[in-house]
Amino acid sequence: MNGLSSEQVMAAGRAGKMAKSKRDLAAVFDRAVARTRERSPASFDQWFCAVQFDDLTDGVLSLRARNEFVMDFVRSNYLPFVTDQIREATGWSVQVAWTVDPALARPVAQAPAALPVTPRPLAIRPAAAVPGPQGAAEGVRRQAPLEDINPRQSFANFVVGPSNQLAHAAAVAAAGGGGRRYNPLFLCGGTGLGKTHLVNAIAHRVYAERPGARIRYVSAERFTNEFITGLQHQRMDEFRARYREQCDLLLVDDIQTLAGRVQTQEEFFHTFNALHTADRQIVVTSDKYPQALERMEERLVSRFASGLVADSVAIVRNKAAQEGFELGDDVAVYLAQAIRSNVRELEGTLIRLAAQCSIHGRPVDLAFVKEELSNSLAHRAQSLSVEDIQRAVCHHFHLRSAELASKDRHKTVAFARHVAMYLCKQRLACSFPELGRAFGNRDHTTVMSAVRKIESQREQDPQLRAHIEAIERRLAVE
C-alpha cells in the first residue's frame, strides 16, 4: 500500500536496526566516559577536550587525539577504566584504535552524553580563561601579593633556628637582601619545616622593594597544567613568553611532582636555562634532595644541585656539632654540594674528616676538606661497580650472584634482582641497556620497569626501605 517492495521494507528495517545499534553503542561509550569523569571531573575535562569518539564496532573503539602527548596520557590514565566499563556492558574484549588529528570536529568533553547518566555536563572551562602573555604579566604583579602569596608568611614572622638559619639567609639573599645569592636556591625538607613560608617571604620582599617585578609563583602541578593547556590550545608561544621572558623571579613549589613527566621536564629544563642565563632568580622547593628525586632527568637534577641545597647544609652542620667540631659556611656548603647521594654518606664523610683532623692536628678548613674528598670520592667512584652492588645484594638476601642474572622468576630472586637494578641505577652512571646486559642480557625496558617499581614502593613500604638502607650501609663500608 505504501508503494515499497518487500525487499525495500526489509532493507529499511535492517538500516533502522543498524542505526539503532550504533546509537546504542555510542550510548555505551558515553556512559563509560561519564562514569570515568565522575572520578576526577577537572582533570578529565582538561584531557578529554582533546579526544574525539569516532566509532565502536565489534569491540574496536576508534578515538582521535589532538596530539601524541594527549593520546599517551589518556591511554595510560583514563582508558583502562573506560574500556573496563565498555567490556562490562558489551562482553567484548575491547581494543582501541587511535588516530592523531590536530583538528577535532567533536571532542569527547564537549559532546553531550546520549543518556542522562550524570547530572554534571561534559563541558570544559572556556579557553579564554587561560591568560595571554600580556595579561599574564600584569596579572602576576597584581595578584601575587593578594591571591597566590600567603599574606601571613613573611620574613618578619619566620622563626629562625639552628636548623634553618642558612636557608633563611639564602632566602633573604635571593630576595635581594644582601649576602651571597645562590641561583638556583633549592629548599629541601619535609612538610611543616618552613619551605613554603620562605618562598612566600621571598615574593613579599621582592614585591615590596620592586613593585614592577614580574613574579611567577606556582606549584609544579600548576606549571604542568598550564603547559598542557598551552599544548592543547596551540598557545605554547604565550606559555613560554610568560615563564621565560615575562618573569623576573620564578618560585616553584613541590618540584618532585614532575617525576616521570618527560615532556613537562623538558619544558621546565628550557625554562630554567632561559631564566638562569638571564640571571633571574629561581627558587625551587622539594621534599627530597635533588639526587633522590625519582624519575627526574639527570640534567635537571644537576642544575638543582648546582646552587645551594639549603637543608643539606643544615644537616651537615648539625652532624658536625654532634661529632664535636664546627664548620664554617664555606666548608658546610662545599660538603653539601659535593656529597649528593644521601644523608648517610654525608654523616660518614664527617666522621672520617673528624678522625683525620684529630690524627693530623689540622683544622677542618676548606683546603683540608677538598684534599680529603678529592681522594676518597675519586677512589669510591672508580671502585664501586655493578658487581659490587650485586654482591652486596646477594649477601643481604642470601643468594648466589648467578641467580641475579638467571631466568629464575621466584619471588625472592626477582625482588632481589629489582633492588639490585634500582641501586645500580641510583649509584652508578649506567644506562638501562648496560644494566640489562649486566643482569643476564635482559631488555632495557625490563630494567626500567624494575627501577620504577622500587622507586614507587620505597616511600610507602618501610620493609623495602629497611632492605635498601641495610645494603647501602654495607656498600658504604666496603
N, C-alpha and C positions, 0 to 999 in steps of 0.2 A: 504493500500500500504506500510506503514511503518512497518507492522507486529504486531502492537499493537491492542488489542481488544478495543471495545468501553468502557468497564469498566475501562481498564487501562488508556485510554485517559482522562476519567472523573476524575479518581483518581489523575492523574498527574496535571490536571487543578486545582483541589482543593488544592493540595500541593503547587502549584505555587501561588495561591491566598493567602494561609495561610502564606507562606514565605514573600510575598509582604506586607501582613498586619502587620507581626511582624516587618518588616523593617520600615514600616510607623510609627508604634507606637514607635519604638526606635528613629526615627527621631523627633517625638513629644517630647519625653523626652529630646533629645539633644537640641532642640530649647528652651525648658523651662530652661534647665541648662545654655545655652548661655546667655539668657536674664537675668537670675539671676546673672551670673558672671559679666555682664556689670555694675552692681550696685556697686561692690567693688572687682575688679579683684584680688588684692593681698591677701586679707583675704580669698576670695573664694577658690583660688588655694591651699592655705595652709590647708584648711579643707577638700576640696573635693579630695585631693590627697590620702585621707584615706577612700574614699567611692567608692563602685563599684555598677554599674547598672546591675541587673540580668534580670528583666522582667517587662513588663507592659501588663497585660491581664485583661480584664473585670473590669477595674477600680482599680485593685490591683497593686501597684507599689512595686516591690521587690528590696530592696537595701541591700548591705553589708557594714559594718563599721569595721575599724581595731580594735576599742575598744569601750567600752561604753561611754567613755568621748567624743569621736568624734561623736558618734551616738546622744547623748543628745544635743550637741552644734548645730549640723546640723539640728536636728529636731526642735529646738527652734528658730534658727536664719535664716535658709535658706529654709527649707522645705515648710512653708506656701506659699511663693511666687512661688516655683516650682510647687506645686500641684494646685495653682490657674491658672497657665499657662496651665497645662495639662487639667484642668477642662474646661477652655475656648475653648481649641482646640478639645476636645472629647465630652463634655457634660456629662462626667461621674462624679459621686461622688467618688473622689479618696481616697483610703485607702492605707496606707504604711505598708509593712511587712519588718521588719528589721532582719538581721542575723549578729551576731558578728563573724568576721573571721579575725584573725591576719595576714593571708597570702592572700592578694588580688591579683587576676590574672590580672585585668584590671581596675584600679582606674578611676573614672569619669574624674578627672582633667587631666589625661594623654591620654584619649580616644579622637580620632578625631571626631568632630561633623559630623553627617550624611549629613547635609545640610550646605551650606556656610552662616550661619546666622549671623556671626560676623567676622570681619577681624582679630581679635586677636586670636592666637592659645590657645587652652586649655592645657596649659603646666605650670609646676611649675619650679622654680629655682632648680638646682640640689642640692641634699643633701650635696654634697661636700662643698657647701658654708657655712655650719654650722661648726664652728671651733671645733677641738677636744680639749681635755684638755690641752695638752702641748702647742699647737699653741695658745690657748686662753690666757694662762698666759703671753706668750711673747707678744701677740698682744695688750693686755691691757697696758703693760708697754710702748710699743712703740707708741700706738695710742692715749692713754688717753690725753696727753697734746696737741696733734696735731688735732685730729678729734672730739672725744666725748666731750672734755672740751673746753669751750669758752675761747680763749686766752686773751680776754679783761676783764674777770671777775676775779679779784684777790683781796686779802685783801688790796693791796696798793691803789686801786681806789674805795673801798667801802665807801660810805658816812655814817658815824656813827652818829646817832641822839639819842635823849632820848628814842624813842620807840623801837630801835633795838640794844641798847648798850649791853644788856645782851646776845642777840642772837649772836652778833659779838664776844663777849668774849668767849662764849661757843664754837663757831665755831673755833676760834683760838686754844682753848684748845684741841678740837677734832683733830686738825691737828698736835698736839704735841708741841704747842707753849707756854706751861705753863698754870698754873691755874688749877682749878678743872675740871677734864674731866668727862663728862656725857656720858654714854653709855646705851641706845641709846640717840642720840640727835634728838629731834623731832622739826623741824622747821615748824611753822604753821602760815598761814596768807593768805590774798587774793593775786590776781595777781598783780605783779609790786611792791611788798614790799621787794624784795631782797632775797627770799629763794634760788632761783636757783643761784644767784650771790654768795651767801655764800657757797653753795655746790661746785661750780666750784673753789672758792678760797681755800677751804679745799684740793681739789685734787691737785691744783697747789703747795700749800705749802708742802704737803706730798711728791709729786714727786720731788720737788726741794731739799728737805732735805734727802730723801731716794729714789734715782733713781731706786733702785731694788724693791720698794714696789709694790705689786700687787693690783692695784686699779680697782674696778668694779663700773662704774658709768652708771646706766641705769634708764630709766623710768619704772614704774610699768607695763606699757603696754608692753614694750620690754621684761621684765622678764617673763611676761605671754606668749608671743610669743615664746621665747626660750624654756620655759617649754613645750609648746605644740609640738614644733618641736622635742624635746627630746623624748616625748611620741610616736610621730608618727613614728620616725625612730629608736626606741628602743635604744636610746642613753642617757638614764637617768643617767647612771653612769658618763658619761662625763659632763653632765649638773651639777650634784651635786658636782663633784670634782671642777668644775670651780668656783662655788659660795661658797662652804664650806671649801675646802682645799687649793685652789689656790687663796685666797682672803685675803688681809690684811686690806683693807678698802672697805666697801660697802656703796655706795651712791645711794639712790633710790628716784627718783622724783615722785610726784603725787601719793602717795600710795592710795589715795581714789579711784583710778580706779580699785582696786582689789575688790570693792564691789560686792558681790554676786557670785564671782568666787571661789567656795568652794574648789576645788582641788588645785587651784593655791595658795589660802590662806594656805592650809595645807602644801604645799611645802615651802612656804615662812616662815611659822612658824618654821619648822625644820631647814631651813637655818639660820634663826635668832638665834635659840638656839645654833646651832653649832658654829657660829661666836662669840656669846656673851660668851659662855663657854670658848672659846679660848682667850677671852679678845681682840677681834679685833673690831675696831670701826665701828659702824653702824650709819649712818645719814639718816634720812627719812624726806621728805617734804610732806606737805598736805595743802589743802585749808580749812580743818576743824580740829577742836580739836579731839583728839583720841576718846573721848566719843560720839562725834557727827558723827563719821564715820558710815554710814548706811550699813547694811547687811555685817558687818565685825565681825568675830568671837571674842568672848569676850576675849579669851586667847591672841589674837593678840593685842586687844585694851589695855589690862592690861600691856603688855610688852612695847607698845609705850609710855604709860603714866608713866612707871617706871623710865624713865630717866628724861631729862629736856624738858619740853614743853615750848620753849622759848617765843612764842608770848603771852602765858597766863601770864607769869611773867611781861612782858611789860604792859599788861592791868591792872594787879594788881597794879603796881607802879603808873600808870597814874591816876587810880581811887583814890588811897590813896592820891595823891597830890591834887586832886580835893576836897577831904574831909579835907585837911589841915594838913596832917601829912606824915612823911617819913617812909619808910620801909627799913630795912636792907636786904641784899641779902638773908640771911638765912630765914627770915620771908617771903619774896616775893616768894621764891622757894617753901617753905612749903605750903603756901596758894594755889599756882598754882597747886600743886600736890594733895592737899587734897580736893579741891573743883573742881570736874571734870564734873559736869553735864552741866553747861552752864555759860556764862559770867554774866548773870543777878544774878545768885546765888553768884558769886564772889563779885559783887558790893554790894549786900545785906549784905553779911558777913562783908565786910569792914565797912559799915555804923554801924552795930551793935558793931563791935570792937571799932570804934571811940567813940561811945556812952559809952560803958563800961569803956574805958580808961579815959574818961572825968569824969565819976561819981566817979571812984575809985582813980583817980590821978595816974595811973600807966602808964609806957611807953609801947609802942607796941613792946615788945620783944618776942622772940621765946617761952619762957616759958609761958607767959601770953596767947599767941595765941593758943598754944597747949591745954592749960587748957580750954579755951573758946570753941574751936572747938570740943574737945572730948565730951563736954556736949551737945552742940547743934546738932552735927551730929548724935550722938547716939540717941538723942531724936527724931530727924526727921526720922531716918531710922526705928525706932520702930513704930512711929506714923502713917506714911503715908501708906495707904493701897489701894487696888483696889477700895474699896467702897468710899474712899475719892476722888479718881480721877473720878469715875463715878458720884459722887455727884457734883463735880466742873464742869464737862462737861454738866450735865443736867441743872445746874444753868445757865451756859453760853448760852445754846441753848433753854432754857425754856421748858424742857422736864421733865417727871417723871422718876425716877430711873428704875421703872419696864419696861419702854419702851426699855431701852438698852438691856435687857435680853429677850425681847419678840421676836416673829416671824415677827413683823412688818417690812416690807421692804420699807416703804415710804422713799422717797429720803432724807428728813431731818433727820429722825431717823437713817437710815443706815449711813449717813455721820457722825453724832454724834457718833454712835457706833464705826465706824472705827477710829475716832480721839481718843476716849477713849482707844481703844485697843492699838493704837500706843503709847500713853502717858504711859500706864501701862507697856508696854514692855521697853520703854526708861528709866523709873524711878524706876522700881521695879525688883527684882530678881525672876521673874515669868517665868515659861516655857510656851510654846504655849498651851499645853494641859490644864495647870492650868487656863490660861486666857479663854480658850474655855469653861471650866466649869463655870467660873465666869460670862460669858455672855450668859447664857441660855443653857448650855450644847452643845455649838457648837463644831464642829470638829476643831482640831488644825490647819488644812490646811486653814480653813476659816479665822482664826486669822492671820496666816502668810500672806495670800493674802491681808488682810486689812492693816496690818502694812507696807508691801512693797508698797502698793498703796499710802499711805500717805507719806512714805519716798520719793517716786519718784516725788510726786506732790509738796512737801513742798517748794523746791527750786525755782520752776517755778511759783507757784501760790501765789501772795502776800496776797490775801484774806485768803487763808488757813493758811498762816504763821501768819497773824494777829490773827486769831481764836486761834491758838496754844499758841501764846505768851500771849494772854489775860488769857487763862486758867492757864498757868504756873505762871503768876503773882498772880493769886488767890491762887494757891497751895502754893506759897512762903510765903504768909502771914497767912495761916490757922494754 
